[in-house]
């Protein structure tokens, strides 16, 4: 008898899928990897008949792209914070902002008849968790970066416990500080998936154009790249270098330091472009000199898809998706000298061996990192998270 009731509940949940409304909440207005990930997911939500809208802190490029894609936005007031460890005065300011964020989210949830909260940044977890707990809503937190400050770990973790939240982590590395707060059955490791870049038929005989792609921030390692480039240029004088990206979540001080260190190099700086295929078509080798603050940067599976060889620091979550001399080339000596040595070695590598690595990387993208498999996995987590709510309403 109980099995029949469960089956009826699941059938009712399936029939009401088109009535599901998701409020996505992000902490930035500029475009980074997490924001690109959300933009990839919104059409997948729509394809399942789910209505979704996005709450963001004001206007900016991210809001414009969301609306151009056909989705609504809700704007809330928020302050700027350091991207790394935050001083006490910023923590206090954040605490004073929480009641206003709770009121805002509760109002949108009530007005839009929201069925699930999808949180795409840790700063919004505490107010969203309070609203989810008070309203009896499922909450899914998508974790894209490792939390570095003990106070942030404790606050976020306790909020996740309060909401009995599901957590999607982009790799094992980023979730380690939060594991004690998350039930195992509610933790989902889902690596980022990316679209087919579409420049995949090429076979280059020489590596001459070497570049780094991503927002220009300390943890992305552009300064280490330019220092390594000076050493590479001594060994490979025909090489040229590209730095593709722009500062997004911090000021221009680091960017100016990178530019100053690039004097006398054959280097070009290109602002961020949405046509990622065009960016990769300019390169013969992608370098990922990220620090240990890195998760699993999207540019690596993008390069796999584009048949572009990758040299990367073995930092953060990168070893979870890149295997040395199997799908790319890992640098364990994470210094400019170590990076330069590996770049030169790959540039001088026999073409047959390099092609084997490129081909394996492409197959790994096809089996593990496609956009379809990624969006299906995320949507399944959201669908499962909503079942108890709809089951309760149907009973």
Secondary structure, DSSP 8 states (H G I E B T S, - for coil): -HHHHHHHHHHHHHHTGGG-EEEEE-S-SS--HHHHHHHHHHHHHHHTT-EEEEEESS-SHHHHHHHHTT-EEEE-------SSS--HHHHHHHHHHHHHHHHHHHHHHHHHT-SEEEE-SGGGHHHHHHHHHHHT-EEEEEE-S----HHHHHHHHHHHHHHT-EEEESSHHHHGGGGGGS-GGGEEE----B---S-TT---S---EEEEES---GGGTHHHHHHHHHHHHHH-TT-EEEEE----SS-SHHHHHHHHHTTTS-EEEE---S-HHHHHHT-SEEEE---TT----HHHHHHHHTT-EEEEE--TTGGGT--BTTTBEEESS-SHHHHHHHHHHHHTS-HHHHHHHHHHHHHHHHHH-BHHHHHHHHHHHHHHHHHHHHHHHH-
